[in-house]
């Protein structure tokens, strides 16, 4: 079952990062909880059934088998004594035990007594080199079976005496130690209070070595019946790696005391769910070559301190340079200059790793754009064009353009941050920044670095970028979800406005729309005057002129919108009040601001639309229509065969 508690996911993510960044640093300790789901009985369950067999030989049927045995024979039941009574030869004893731990035909059909998902998850971690040592208290050999299914032949210690011959632990690829024996070595099986009260000296020394050198992941272990192991785990004062305890139920008082002594993190989940999620997380981190999440928080926090004035801001320059130099050395970016896909996952995996490697510098640039000034902007703005060019050479175009993913992430995060901070001049400068064109010359960053142009994807690249940078703003810059949403939409909308104004023919189209809008406004004034008069002829003429002017304005608006290339921006659209079309939410908001604020609008003062209010309004109207058309098409494309209700309010990219 999947984990749904966010806190538990966060706990496992911390463990996953530790395993990813420090392979071989953790050892597992497995209790009955990992094996019982497979149908294998617990040690107590096996012993209870053996006692029942002894009682049956004596025509007894006790309700408390353990008490009956102690009273009947005057000693605690042990596996050795029970097996001696039930099987006179070693072969018979092993045959008796096998039925508890090895599946018969019916059990094979039901997939019982096979490694659980928890065993298989640990085997995956061993295969990837993240884990080497597994200590198990269980008599079964399910852990070994899971490892062999992964093509791994483990070193197995099934008897305490075998510990003496172990080579240095770091030289072992996979080690499984049965601390309490296994079913194929009955003389080594421990289960009585006396047997579990203490270990041989060399076993205690081995456990001291484990607890001193490794972090521990305790899985499905109650601790209640294992005093010797409890003492062994409590002895070492050294805690280099945080211990973890995976157990779905509440811990007993004894176990809770041990957890506190160890400082272990309790993960309330089944072994199957927790270990499956852990192995998935470690695999994902390996695929993305991820850094710890705290790296982002630390980078943003440091940048804020530099920009607060309490420390010398020049440190921010060095921090940005350090992170960008680190990014340039990322393996996939170095490989991209050859035009060849990585053998480790191909293009998709390269994209994922580059996006991950870009995240910390992206957060730094967003912080600098949000809290910085013109004097600090010069430290990072020139870096964006350096990542914006396609690598020279031959090969796959998508691979050659891989570093443009970094530039696009930088552009959007810094641009959205600038809008959120009210730094419209900076946002416009970023959009208009010259960057290398795909083949020769230069073009605008706002035109070259859109998500759709830099990432080959069948989905919505804009949505993926939105989701990728959102945590920077909501969690680290603390802008809040709504401010991030609004700032994202405003930046992307104004980016389209500024880009289209640089296209050939846009000025003429805007002039026609302005003239049509002016004629429409004059026609409305004439209509209002005619309504106030008693002149029927003038009323008819004014009404006809208004209709023609409205049609001309709509036609000019549509023609201007035809020139605007809009793909699938991650913007909200809603049903327009007139006709069947949709309009963008952000377009209506910006147009309202421009009409209300006029020449005092910060957007206009920043230079958008060349500082020409009418030109800016006309272009915003056309962009609004162009986005609405894309939304309208997406709305109808989302309907099921046979029709349905057209969505009224949604984000393009969500349908």
C-alpha positions as CSV (number, residue, x, y, z in Angstrom):
1,X,0.0,0.0,0.0
2,X,1.4,3.4,-0.9
3,X,2.3,6.0,1.8
4,X,-0.1,8.9,1.9
5,X,1.2,10.8,5.0
6,X,3.3,13.7,3.9
7,X,5.5,13.5,7.1
8,X,6.2,9.8,6.4
9,X,7.2,10.6,2.8
10,X,9.5,13.4,4.0
11,X,11.1,11.0,6.6
12,X,11.8,8.4,3.9
13,X,13.1,11.1,1.5
14,X,15.7,12.0,4.2
15,X,16.8,8.4,4.4
16,X,16.8,8.1,0.6
17,X,19.1,11.1,0.3
18,X,21.4,9.6,2.9
19,X,21.6,6.3,1.0
20,X,22.0,8.1,-2.3
21,X,24.8,10.4,-1.1
22,X,26.5,7.9,1.1
23,X,26.2,4.4,-0.4
24,X,26.8,1.5,2.0
25,X,26.2,3.7,5.0
26,X,23.1,1.9,6.3
27,X,22.5,-1.7,7.5
28,X,19.0,-3.3,7.8
29,X,17.8,-5.2,10.8
30,X,14.8,-7.4,9.8
31,X,12.1,-8.6,12.3
32,X,9.2,-10.9,11.7
33,X,7.1,-8.0,10.3
34,X,8.8,-8.2,6.9
35,X,8.2,-11.9,6.4
36,X,4.8,-12.6,8.0
37,X,2.9,-11.1,5.0
38,X,4.5,-13.9,2.8
39,X,2.7,-16.6,4.8
40,X,5.9,-17.7,6.7
41,X,5.0,-18.1,10.4
42,X,6.9,-16.1,13.0
43,X,9.5,-17.9,15.2
44,X,7.0,-18.1,18.0
45,X,4.4,-19.5,15.6
46,X,6.7,-22.3,14.5
47,X,7.7,-23.2,18.0
48,X,4.0,-23.2,19.1
49,X,3.1,-25.7,16.4
50,X,6.1,-27.9,17.2
51,X,4.9,-28.0,20.9
52,X,1.4,-28.9,19.8
53,X,2.9,-31.9,17.9
54,X,4.8,-33.0,21.0
55,X,1.6,-32.6,23.0
56,X,-0.3,-34.7,20.4
57,X,2.2,-37.5,20.8
58,X,1.3,-37.5,24.5
59,X,-2.5,-37.2,23.8
60,X,-2.6,-33.7,25.1
61,X,-4.2,-30.6,23.6
62,X,-3.1,-27.7,25.8
63,X,-4.6,-24.2,25.5
64,X,-1.2,-22.7,26.4
65,X,1.4,-24.8,24.7
66,X,4.4,-23.0,26.2
67,X,3.2,-23.3,29.8
68,X,2.3,-26.9,29.2
69,X,5.7,-27.8,27.9
70,X,7.5,-26.0,30.8
71,X,5.3,-27.9,33.3
72,X,5.6,-31.2,31.6
73,X,9.4,-31.2,31.0
74,X,10.6,-28.7,33.6
75,X,12.5,-26.5,31.0
76,X,11.6,-23.9,28.5
77,X,11.0,-25.3,25.0
78,X,13.9,-24.9,22.6
79,X,14.1,-25.8,18.9
80,X,16.8,-28.3,19.6
81,X,14.8,-30.2,22.3
82,X,11.6,-30.1,20.3
83,X,13.2,-31.4,17.2
84,X,15.0,-34.2,19.1
85,X,11.6,-35.3,20.3
86,X,9.9,-35.1,16.9
87,X,12.7,-36.2,14.6
88,X,15.4,-38.6,15.6
89,X,17.7,-37.9,12.6
90,X,19.0,-34.6,11.2
91,X,17.3,-35.3,7.8
92,X,13.9,-35.8,9.6
93,X,14.4,-32.6,11.6
94,X,15.2,-30.5,8.5
95,X,12.2,-32.0,6.6
96,X,10.0,-31.1,9.5
97,X,11.2,-27.5,9.5
98,X,11.1,-27.1,5.7
99,X,7.3,-27.3,5.6
100,X,7.1,-24.1,7.6
101,X,9.4,-22.1,5.4
102,X,9.3,-23.6,1.9
103,X,6.1,-23.5,-0.2
104,X,4.3,-26.6,-1.3
105,X,2.5,-26.8,-4.6
106,X,-0.7,-25.1,-3.4
107,X,1.3,-22.4,-1.8
108,X,3.3,-21.8,-4.9
109,X,0.1,-21.3,-6.9
110,X,-0.9,-18.7,-4.3
111,X,2.6,-17.1,-4.4
112,X,3.0,-17.8,-0.7
113,X,6.3,-18.1,1.2
114,X,8.0,-16.0,-1.5
115,X,10.0,-12.8,-0.9
116,X,7.7,-9.9,0.0
117,X,7.8,-6.5,-1.7
118,X,9.8,-5.3,1.3
119,X,12.5,-8.0,0.6
120,X,12.6,-7.2,-3.0
121,X,12.9,-3.4,-2.3
122,X,16.0,-4.1,-0.1
123,X,17.4,-6.3,-2.9
124,X,17.0,-3.4,-5.3
125,X,19.0,-1.2,-2.9
126,X,21.7,-3.9,-2.7
127,X,21.8,-4.2,-6.5
128,X,22.3,-0.4,-6.8
129,X,25.1,-0.5,-4.3
130,X,23.3,1.6,-1.7
131,X,23.1,-1.2,0.9
132,X,25.5,-4.1,1.7
133,X,24.5,-5.5,5.1
134,X,21.3,-7.1,6.2
135,X,20.9,-8.6,9.7
136,X,17.8,-10.7,10.0
137,X,16.2,-12.3,13.1
138,X,14.0,-14.5,10.9
139,X,14.6,-18.2,10.2
140,X,13.5,-18.0,6.6
141,X,15.7,-17.4,3.6
142,X,13.4,-15.0,1.8
143,X,16.1,-12.2,1.9
144,X,18.6,-14.5,0.1
145,X,15.9,-15.5,-2.4
146,X,15.1,-11.8,-3.2
147,X,18.8,-11.1,-3.7
148,X,19.3,-14.1,-6.0
149,X,16.3,-12.9,-8.1
150,X,18.2,-9.7,-8.6
151,X,21.2,-11.7,-9.8
152,X,23.2,-11.2,-6.5
153,X,24.8,-14.1,-4.7
154,X,25.1,-13.0,-1.0
155,X,27.5,-14.0,1.6
156,X,25.3,-15.8,4.2
157,X,26.0,-16.2,7.9
158,X,23.6,-18.8,9.2
159,X,25.5,-19.8,12.3
160,X,27.2,-17.6,14.9
161,X,30.5,-19.3,14.4
162,X,30.5,-18.2,10.8
163,X,31.1,-14.6,11.9
164,X,34.7,-15.4,12.8
165,X,35.6,-16.0,9.2
166,X,34.1,-12.8,7.7
167,X,36.5,-10.6,5.6
168,X,36.4,-6.8,6.1
169,X,32.7,-5.8,5.7
170,X,33.3,-3.1,3.1
171,X,34.7,-5.7,0.7
172,X,31.5,-7.7,0.7
173,X,29.0,-7.0,-2.0
174,X,26.0,-8.4,-0.1
175,X,26.0,-9.9,3.4
176,X,23.1,-11.6,5.1
177,X,23.5,-12.5,8.8
178,X,21.0,-14.7,10.5
179,X,21.5,-13.5,14.1
180,X,19.2,-16.1,15.5
181,X,20.0,-18.9,13.0
182,X,18.0,-20.3,10.1
183,X,15.8,-23.3,9.6
184,X,18.5,-25.3,7.8
185,X,20.7,-25.1,10.9
186,X,18.4,-26.1,13.8
187,X,21.2,-26.1,16.3
188,X,21.8,-22.4,15.7
189,X,18.1,-21.4,16.1
190,X,17.4,-19.1,19.0
191,X,13.9,-18.5,20.4
192,X,13.7,-19.1,24.1
193,X,14.1,-16.4,26.7
194,X,17.4,-18.0,27.8
195,X,18.7,-18.2,24.2
196,X,17.7,-14.6,23.5
197,X,19.1,-13.2,26.8
198,X,22.6,-13.0,25.6
199,X,25.0,-13.4,22.6
200,X,28.4,-15.0,22.4
201,X,31.2,-12.5,22.8
202,X,32.2,-12.5,19.2
203,X,28.6,-11.8,18.1
204,X,28.4,-8.9,20.5
205,X,31.7,-7.6,19.1
206,X,30.3,-7.9,15.6
207,X,27.2,-6.0,16.5
208,X,29.3,-3.3,18.1
209,X,31.1,-2.9,14.9
210,X,27.9,-2.6,12.9
211,X,26.3,0.0,15.3
212,X,29.6,2.0,15.3
213,X,30.1,2.2,11.6
214,X,26.6,2.1,10.1
215,X,23.2,3.7,10.3
216,X,20.4,1.3,11.1
217,X,17.0,0.7,9.5
218,X,14.9,-1.5,11.8
219,X,12.1,-3.2,10.0
220,X,9.1,-5.0,11.5
221,X,10.8,-5.6,14.8
222,X,9.0,-5.3,18.1
223,X,12.2,-5.6,20.3
224,X,10.0,-7.2,23.1
225,X,11.6,-10.6,23.0
226,X,15.2,-9.8,22.1
227,X,16.9,-8.3,25.2
228,X,20.4,-9.2,24.0
229,X,19.9,-7.3,20.7
230,X,18.3,-4.3,22.5
231,X,21.4,-4.1,24.7
232,X,23.7,-4.4,21.7
233,X,22.0,-1.6,19.8
234,X,22.0,0.6,22.9
235,X,25.7,0.3,23.6
236,X,27.3,2.4,21.0
237,X,27.2,6.2,21.7
238,X,28.2,7.0,18.1
239,X,25.4,8.1,15.8
240,X,26.9,9.2,12.4
241,X,23.7,8.3,10.5
242,X,20.2,8.8,11.8
243,X,18.5,5.4,12.6
244,X,15.0,4.6,11.2
245,X,12.4,2.3,12.6
246,X,9.7,1.1,10.2
247,X,6.7,-0.4,12.1
248,X,3.0,0.1,11.4
249,X,1.9,-0.3,15.0
250,X,2.7,1.7,18.1
251,X,6.0,0.7,19.7
252,X,5.9,-1.0,23.0
253,X,7.3,0.8,26.1
254,X,10.6,-1.1,25.7
255,X,10.8,-0.4,22.0
256,X,9.9,3.3,22.6
257,X,12.7,3.5,25.1
258,X,15.2,2.1,22.6
259,X,14.0,4.4,19.9
260,X,14.6,7.4,22.2
261,X,18.0,6.1,23.1
262,X,18.9,5.7,19.5
263,X,17.3,8.9,18.3
264,X,15.6,6.8,15.6
265,X,12.9,8.2,13.3
266,X,9.7,6.2,13.6
267,X,8.0,5.5,10.2
268,X,4.5,4.3,10.8
269,X,4.1,2.0,7.7
270,X,4.2,-1.6,6.6
271,X,7.5,-2.9,5.4
272,X,6.2,-3.4,1.9
273,X,4.9,0.2,1.6
274,X,7.8,2.0,3.2
275,X,10.7,0.0,1.6
276,X,9.0,0.1,-1.8
277,X,8.8,3.9,-1.5
278,X,12.3,4.1,-0.2
279,X,13.8,2.0,-3.1
280,X,11.7,4.1,-5.6
281,X,13.0,7.3,-4.1
282,X,16.6,6.2,-4.2
283,X,16.2,5.1,-7.8
284,X,14.7,8.5,-8.7
285,X,17.5,10.4,-7.0
286,X,20.0,8.3,-8.9
287,X,18.3,9.0,-12.3
288,X,18.2,12.7,-11.6
289,X,21.5,13.0,-9.8
290,X,19.6,15.1,-7.2
291,X,21.0,17.2,-4.5
292,X,19.5,17.3,-1.0
293,X,16.4,19.6,-0.7
294,X,18.2,21.5,2.0
295,X,20.7,22.7,-0.6
296,X,17.9,24.9,-2.1
297,X,16.9,26.2,1.3
298,X,20.5,26.9,2.3
299,X,21.2,28.7,-1.0
300,X,18.1,30.9,-0.9
301,X,18.7,31.7,2.8
302,X,22.3,32.7,2.1
303,X,21.3,34.8,-0.8
304,X,18.6,36.6,1.3
305,X,21.2,37.4,4.0
306,X,23.6,38.8,1.4
307,X,20.8,41.0,0.0
308,X,19.5,42.1,3.3
309,X,22.3,44.5,3.9
310,X,23.5,42.8,7.1
311,X,26.5,41.3,5.2
312,X,28.5,42.3,2.2
313,X,26.4,41.5,-0.9
314,X,29.5,40.6,-3.0
315,X,29.3,37.2,-1.4
316,X,26.2,36.6,-3.6
317,X,28.3,37.2,-6.7
318,X,30.7,34.4,-5.6
319,X,27.9,32.1,-4.6
320,X,26.2,32.5,-8.0
321,X,29.5,32.0,-9.8
322,X,30.2,28.9,-7.8
323,X,26.8,27.3,-8.5
324,X,26.9,28.1,-12.2
325,X,30.5,26.7,-12.6
326,X,29.2,23.6,-10.9
327,X,26.3,23.4,-13.4
328,X,28.6,23.8,-16.4
329,X,30.5,20.6,-15.3
330,X,27.3,18.5,-15.1
331,X,28.0,15.3,-17.1
332,X,25.0,15.5,-19.4
333,X,25.8,19.1,-20.3
334,X,29.3,18.1,-21.2
335,X,28.0,15.2,-23.2
336,X,25.5,17.4,-25.1
337,X,28.3,19.0,-27.1
338,X,28.8,15.7,-28.8
339,X,25.2,15.5,-29.9
340,X,24.9,12.0,-28.5
341,X,22.3,10.7,-26.1
342,X,23.5,9.4,-22.8
343,X,23.7,5.6,-22.5
344,X,22.2,6.1,-19.0
345,X,18.6,6.6,-19.8
346,X,18.8,8.5,-23.1
347,X,17.5,12.0,-23.8
348,X,14.6,11.9,-21.2
349,X,17.0,11.0,-18.4
350,X,19.4,13.7,-19.6
351,X,16.6,16.3,-19.4
352,X,15.6,15.1,-15.9
353,X,19.2,15.3,-14.6
354,X,19.9,18.7,-16.2
355,X,16.6,20.1,-14.7
356,X,17.6,18.8,-11.3
357,X,21.2,20.2,-11.6
358,X,19.7,23.6,-12.6
359,X,17.4,23.8,-9.6
360,X,19.8,25.4,-7.0
361,X,21.1,28.1,-9.3
362,X,17.6,28.7,-10.5
363,X,16.5,29.3,-6.9
364,X,19.5,31.7,-6.5
365,X,18.6,33.7,-9.6
366,X,15.0,33.9,-8.5
367,X,16.0,35.2,-5.1
368,X,18.4,37.7,-6.7
369,X,15.7,39.0,-9.0
370,X,13.1,39.2,-6.2
371,X,15.3,40.9,-3.5
372,X,18.1,42.4,-5.6
373,X,18.7,45.7,-7.3
374,X,20.2,47.0,-10.5
375,X,23.7,46.8,-8.9
376,X,23.3,43.0,-8.2
377,X,21.4,42.2,-11.4
378,X,24.6,42.6,-13.4
379,X,26.1,39.6,-11.5
380,X,23.7,37.1,-13.0
381,X,21.8,38.5,-16.0
382,X,24.8,38.0,-18.4
383,X,24.9,34.3,-17.4
384,X,21.5,33.5,-19.1
385,X,22.7,34.1,-22.7
386,X,25.8,31.9,-22.0
387,X,23.5,29.0,-21.5
388,X,21.0,30.0,-24.2
389,X,23.0,28.9,-27.3
390,X,22.8,25.5,-29.0
391,X,26.1,23.5,-28.7
392,X,28.2,23.6,-31.8
393,X,28.6,20.3,-33.6
394,X,26.6,17.6,-35.3
395,X,24.2,15.1,-33.8
396,X,20.7,15.1,-32.3
397,X,19.3,18.6,-32.2
398,X,17.5,18.0,-28.9
399,X,20.7,17.0,-27.3
400,X,22.7,19.9,-28.7
401,X,20.1,22.3,-27.2
402,X,20.2,20.7,-23.8
403,X,21.9,23.6,-22.1
404,X,19.0,25.8,-23.2
405,X,16.9,24.1,-20.6
406,X,19.0,25.8,-18.0
407,X,18.6,29.2,-19.7
408,X,14.8,28.7,-20.0
409,X,14.5,27.8,-16.3
410,X,16.6,30.8,-15.4
411,X,14.6,33.2,-17.6
412,X,11.2,32.1,-16.2
413,X,12.2,31.9,-12.6
414,X,13.9,35.3,-12.6
415,X,11.1,36.9,-14.7
416,X,8.3,35.6,-12.5
417,X,10.3,36.8,-9.4
418,X,10.7,40.2,-11.0
419,X,7.0,40.5,-11.6
420,X,6.2,39.3,-8.0
421,X,8.5,42.0,-6.7
422,X,7.1,44.7,-8.9
423,X,10.3,45.0,-10.8
424,X,8.7,45.3,-14.3
425,X,11.8,47.0,-15.8
426,X,13.8,43.9,-15.0
427,X,11.1,41.6,-16.3
428,X,11.1,43.5,-19.7
429,X,14.9,43.5,-19.8
430,X,15.0,39.7,-19.4
431,X,12.4,39.2,-22.1
432,X,14.2,41.5,-24.5
433,X,17.7,40.2,-23.7
434,X,19.5,39.2,-26.8
435,X,20.5,35.5,-27.0
436,X,22.0,33.4,-29.8
437,X,19.5,32.4,-32.5
438,X,19.3,28.7,-33.4
439,X,21.5,29.0,-36.5
440,X,23.0,32.5,-36.7
441,X,22.4,36.0,-35.4
442,X,20.5,36.9,-32.2
443,X,16.9,36.9,-31.0
444,X,15.0,37.8,-27.9
445,X,15.3,35.5,-24.9
446,X,11.5,35.7,-24.5
447,X,11.2,34.3,-28.0
448,X,13.9,31.7,-27.9
449,X,13.6,30.2,-24.4
450,X,10.0,29.2,-24.2
451,X,9.3,25.8,-22.7
452,X,7.9,24.5,-26.0
453,X,11.0,25.5,-28.0
454,X,13.6,24.0,-25.7
455,X,12.1,20.7,-24.5
456,X,10.8,18.0,-26.8
457,X,7.7,16.8,-25.1
458,X,4.3,15.4,-26.1
459,X,2.7,16.9,-22.9
460,X,2.7,20.4,-21.6
461,X,6.3,21.7,-21.1
462,X,5.0,25.0,-19.7
463,X,3.0,23.1,-17.0
464,X,6.1,21.0,-16.1
465,X,8.2,24.2,-15.8
466,X,5.4,25.8,-13.7
467,X,5.4,22.8,-11.3
468,X,9.2,22.7,-11.2
469,X,9.8,26.3,-10.1
470,X,6.7,26.7,-7.9
471,X,8.3,25.4,-4.7
472,X,11.1,28.0,-5.1
473,X,8.4,30.8,-4.7
474,X,5.9,29.2,-2.4
475,X,8.3,27.4,0.0
476,X,11.6,29.4,-0.1
477,X,10.7,33.0,-1.2
478,X,7.4,32.7,0.7
479,X,5.4,34.6,-1.9
480,X,2.3,32.4,-1.4
481,X,0.6,30.3,-4.0
482,X,-1.7,33.0,-5.3
483,X,1.0,35.5,-5.9
484,X,3.1,32.9,-7.7
485,X,0.2,32.0,-9.9
486,X,-0.5,35.6,-10.8
487,X,3.1,36.5,-11.3
488,X,3.7,33.5,-13.6
489,X,0.7,34.4,-15.7
490,X,1.6,38.1,-15.9
491,X,5.2,37.3,-16.9
492,X,4.2,34.8,-19.6
493,X,1.5,37.1,-21.0
494,X,3.8,40.2,-21.1
495,X,6.5,38.0,-22.7
496,X,4.2,37.2,-25.6
497,X,3.2,40.9,-25.8
498,X,6.8,42.1,-26.0
499,X,7.9,39.3,-28.4
500,X,5.0,40.0,-30.9
501,X,5.8,43.7,-31.0
502,X,9.2,42.8,-32.5
503,X,7.7,40.7,-35.3
504,X,7.4,42.2,-38.8
505,X,3.9,43.5,-39.6
506,X,2.9,43.8,-35.9
507,X,3.1,47.6,-35.9
508,X,0.8,47.8,-38.9
509,X,-1.7,45.4,-37.4
510,X,-1.6,47.2,-34.2
511,X,-2.2,50.5,-36.0
512,X,-5.2,49.1,-37.8
513,X,-6.6,47.8,-34.5
514,X,-6.1,51.2,-32.9
515,X,-7.8,52.9,-35.7
516,X,-10.7,50.4,-35.6
517,X,-11.0,50.8,-31.8
518,X,-11.0,54.6,-32.1
519,X,-13.8,54.3,-34.8
520,X,-15.7,51.9,-32.6
521,X,-15.4,54.3,-29.6
522,X,-16.6,57.2,-31.8
523,X,-19.5,55.1,-33.0
524,X,-20.5,54.3,-29.5
525,X,-20.5,58.0,-28.6
526,X,-22.6,58.8,-31.6
527,X,-25.0,56.0,-30.6
528,X,-25.3,57.4,-27.1
529,X,-26.1,60.9,-28.5
530,X,-28.7,59.5,-30.9
531,X,-30.3,57.6,-28.0
532,X,-30.6,61.0,-26.2
533,X,-32.3,62.7,-29.2
534,X,-35.6,62.2,-30.8
535,X,-34.2,61.9,-34.3
536,X,-35.2,58.5,-35.6
537,X,-33.2,58.7,-38.8
538,X,-30.0,59.6,-36.8
539,X,-30.7,56.7,-34.5
540,X,-30.9,54.3,-37.4
541,X,-27.8,55.6,-39.0
542,X,-25.9,55.6,-35.7
543,X,-27.0,52.0,-35.0
544,X,-25.8,50.9,-38.4
545,X,-22.5,52.7,-38.1
546,X,-22.0,51.1,-34.6
547,X,-22.6,47.7,-36.0
548,X,-20.1,48.2,-38.8
549,X,-17.5,49.7,-36.5
550,X,-17.9,46.8,-34.1
551,X,-17.4,44.3,-37.0
552,X,-14.4,46.2,-38.2
553,X,-12.9,46.3,-34.7
554,X,-13.5,42.5,-34.3
555,X,-12.0,41.9,-37.7
556,X,-8.9,44.0,-37.0
557,X,-8.5,42.3,-33.6
558,X,-8.8,38.8,-35.2
559,X,-6.2,39.7,-37.9
560,X,-3.8,40.9,-35.2
561,X,-4.4,37.8,-33.2
562,X,-3.7,35.7,-36.3
563,X,-0.1,36.9,-36.2
564,X,0.5,35.8,-32.7
565,X,2.0,32.3,-32.3
566,X,0.7,30.8,-29.0
567,X,1.2,27.2,-28.4
568,X,0.1,25.7,-25.0
569,X,0.9,28.3,-22.3
570,X,0.1,27.2,-18.8
571,X,-2.4,30.0,-18.3
572,X,-6.0,30.2,-17.0
573,X,-8.8,30.9,-19.5
574,X,-12.5,31.4,-19.0
575,X,-15.6,31.7,-21.1
576,X,-15.9,35.2,-22.7
577,X,-19.1,37.1,-22.0
578,X,-19.8,37.5,-25.7
579,X,-19.9,34.7,-28.2
580,X,-18.5,31.2,-27.9
581,X,-14.9,32.2,-27.4
582,X,-12.6,32.0,-24.3
583,X,-10.3,34.7,-22.9
584,X,-7.3,34.6,-20.7
585,X,-7.8,35.5,-17.0
586,X,-4.5,37.4,-16.9
587,X,-5.3,39.3,-20.1
588,X,-8.5,40.7,-18.5
589,X,-6.6,41.7,-15.4
590,X,-3.8,43.5,-17.2
591,X,-6.1,45.3,-19.6
592,X,-8.2,46.4,-16.6
593,X,-5.0,47.8,-14.9
594,X,-3.9,49.6,-18.0
595,X,-7.3,51.2,-18.5
596,X,-7.6,52.3,-14.9
597,X,-4.1,53.5,-14.4
598,X,-3.4,54.9,-17.8
599,X,-0.1,56.6,-18.1
600,X,0.8,55.9,-14.5
601,X,0.7,52.1,-15.0
602,X,3.9,50.5,-13.8
603,X,3.8,48.2,-16.7
604,X,3.7,51.1,-19.2
605,X,6.4,53.0,-17.3
606,X,8.7,50.0,-17.4
607,X,8.6,50.3,-21.2
608,X,6.2,47.5,-22.3
609,X,4.6,48.4,-25.6
610,X,7.4,50.9,-26.1
611,X,5.7,53.2,-23.5
612,X,2.8,53.7,-25.9
613,X,-0.4,53.1,-24.0
614,X,-2.7,52.6,-27.0
615,X,-0.2,50.3,-28.7
616,X,0.2,48.3,-25.5
617,X,-3.6,48.0,-24.9
618,X,-4.2,46.9,-28.6
619,X,-1.4,44.3,-28.4
620,X,-2.7,43.0,-25.0
621,X,-6.2,42.6,-26.6
622,X,-4.8,40.6,-29.5
623,X,-2.7,38.4,-27.2
624,X,-5.8,37.8,-25.0
625,X,-7.7,36.6,-28.1
626,X,-4.8,34.4,-29.3
627,X,-4.6,32.7,-25.9
628,X,-8.4,32.4,-25.7
629,X,-8.4,30.6,-29.1
630,X,-5.9,28.0,-27.8
631,X,-8.0,27.5,-24.7
632,X,-11.2,27.3,-26.8
633,X,-9.7,24.5,-28.9
634,X,-8.4,22.7,-25.8
635,X,-11.9,22.9,-24.2
636,X,-13.6,21.3,-27.1
637,X,-10.8,18.7,-27.6
638,X,-11.4,17.6,-24.1
639,X,-15.0,16.6,-24.6
640,X,-15.8,12.9,-24.8
641,X,-17.1,11.4,-28.0
642,X,-20.7,12.3,-28.3
643,X,-20.3,15.7,-26.7
644,X,-20.5,17.1,-23.2
645,X,-20.3,20.3,-21.2
646,X,-17.6,22.7,-22.4
647,X,-15.2,23.6,-19.5
648,X,-15.8,27.2,-18.4
649,X,-12.7,28.0,-16.4
650,X,-9.4,26.0,-16.6
651,X,-5.7,26.1,-17.3
652,X,-4.5,25.3,-20.7
653,X,-2.3,22.2,-20.2
654,X,-4.6,20.7,-17.5
655,X,-7.0,19.3,-20.1
